[in-house]
């Protein structure tokens, strides 16, 4: 048991070192690409009109020249929930399928695809019938899915802001992980972890493939991370 624990620690340390080296090599290139691709500019007269620098305002025709400064989202503290395993026949697989679709869009840096998957996930969460769930678990289920709906909705409403989507994806991943612990799944899945994201605080995600495909960094560091658990 001690040897397994030591081996896990060594693998995570190696993953961290590998990701760190990779990030250092590509940092300057990535930063310049982000600046070029993501920076929005607004019209001096109509701040709500945004687009690429130099484009014409759709209202007055002036050039978009004012850099848009995005407000940092308010991130609430992660709430720990009491996990009681369910013996009901309720399945979270439809929720998990939508989550994995969203995760895969982020691995491809596909913000629009992530937004569409986020909307599908929100609808699935909203329409899930919880009648089969035991009475003593229903409140926990409702708390988790209410939180998950909020994050899915944010992701769905923020196409084009992939960093913001990834922040909510981290919190959504915790909700999905809690649902798996309560209800289980027949799917073969993995819990992966990126030690570089959010200073190692929240870089977890659920994956259906054994190969590491990082949804937090996409093409910047696609293989950064390691498997921490499998079902």
N, C-alpha and C positions, 0 to 999 in steps of 0.2 A: 504493500500500500504506500509506504514511504517512497519507494522507488518511482511509483506512478506519479505521486505528487511532485517529486523532484523533476521528473521528466516534463510534466506540464509546465512548471515554472521555467525550465530551460527553453521550451518551445515558444512560450510567450515572450521571453527575453530576446530570443533570436528573431521572432516576428517583429518586435519593436525595433531592433537594430536594423533589420532589413528595410522596414518602412521608413525609418529615419534617414538612412542612406539614400534611398530612392527619392525621398522628398527633398533632401538637400540638393541632389543633382538636378532636379527639375524645378526648383523653387522659383528662380528668376524668370524662367520661361513661362511658367504657369501664371505667375503674378501679372506679367505683361499681357498674357492672353486674356485673363479675367478682366483687366482694366479695359482692354479693347472691346470685349464682347458684352460685358454686363453693364457698363456705365450708361445710365440714362440721363438725358438732358431735357429741360422743360423750357417752355416759352416764357420770356420775361414778363409778358402781359397776361398770359393764361397758364398759370403754374400746373393746372391739371392736365394740360396737353404735354405728353412726353414722347420721346423717341430718340433716335440716334442724333449725335451732334451735327448741326447744320441742316437738318431736315426742316421743312417749312411747317409752321403751326397751321393746323387745320382750321383755325378760327380767323387769324389775322394775317397769316402768311409770313410772319417774322421767323427768323432762324431760331431753332432750339439751341440755346447756349448756356443755360444755367444748370450745372450739375445737380442731379437729384440725390439728396442725402436721405437714405432710408432709415426710418426709426427702428432701433433694435427691438425685437419682440420681447414682451415680458414673459420670461420663462418661470413658471411656478415650480416650487420644489417638488421633486418626485414623491408621490404618495405611495407608501407601502401598504399593500392590502393583505388581509388574512387569507391564506390559501387553504381551502377545504376542497378535497377532491370530490368531484361529482360522480355519482353512479347512474345518472340519467342517460337516456339515449340521445340527448341534444348533441348536435354536431357543430363544431366551429369551422368545418372545412370550407364552406362558402366564404366565410370571413378570411380564412387563411389564404384561399385562392386569390382573392382581391388584393390582400396585403402583398403576396409574392409578386403579383403583376406590377404593383407600385414599386416594390423593391427593385425589380428587374429594369424598370424604366430609369430609375436613379443610377443604376450601374452603367447605363448607356448615356448618362448626362442628358436624358430626354425629359426636360422639365414639363413640356406639354403633355407627353404621355403619362408622366407621374400625376399631373393634375387630373387627367381623365380617369386614371385608375383610382385616385383619391375620391373622386365623385362617386364612382361605382362602389367603392368600399363604404362610403357614407350611407349610400342607399341600402346596401346589404345589412349594415349594422342597424339602420333605422327600421328595416322591415323584418328583422329576425324575430321569430316567434319563440318566446321563452317559456311557454306553458309547460314544457316537459321538465324544466329545471326544478330541482328540489327547493322548497320554500326557504330553507335556511341558507341557500346560496344565491337566491334571486337578487338580493340587495347588492351583494358583492359583484355579481354579473352586471347589474345596472350601472354601478359606479364605474366599473372598468370600461364598459361600452360607451357610456356618456363621455368619458375622457377620450376614448378612441375616436368617437364621432367628431369631437372638437378638432383633433389633430388632422383627421381625414378631410374635414371641411376646409381647414387652413391650407392644406396642400392643394386641394382642388381649386381654391380661389386664387392661387398664387403662381400660375403658369408664368414662366420667365424669371422667377426668383428662386433658383434652385438651392441656393444656400439656406434661404428661409424654409423651403420645403424639407431640406435635410434636417434642420433643427427639430421640426415637428415629427419627422420620421423617427428620430431617436426616441422620442417620448411615446410615439405610437408603437414602436417595437417592444417597449416594456409592457404595454397593455396586451399586445398579442402574446408575449411570453407568459404573462399571468393567465391568459385564457387557456393556453396549452397546458399549463401546470394544473389547472382546475378540471378541464374537460378531456385533455388528451387528444390524440389524433391518430388515425391509421396511416397517415402519410410518413414517409421517411424524410425527416428534416434535421437541420443542424442549427445550432446556435453559434454564431460567429462573433468575433470581437476584433475591433481595430483599436490598438493602444494609442494611435496618434490623434483620433478624433476627440474633440472636447477635452483635451488633456487626460484622456483615458477614463473619463467619468461616465460617458454614456454611449460609447461606440459599439453597441451590440446590435445584431440583427438576426432574423430567422431566414434560413435559406433552404431551398429544396435540392441544391446541388452541393456535392462535396468540395468542388473546387472553389477557392475564395474569389468572389467577385464583389468588390467593396462598393456599397451604395453611397457611402459618405464622400468618397473622392472620385469615383468613376474612373475615367481614362487617366486622371492624374496619378493615381496609385491603385489600380484595379485589383492587384493581388495582395494588397496590404492586409494583414490580419491572420487569424487562425481560428480553428474550431475549438470551442470550449465545452460543447455538449452535443450529443446526438440522440435522437429518439427513433 
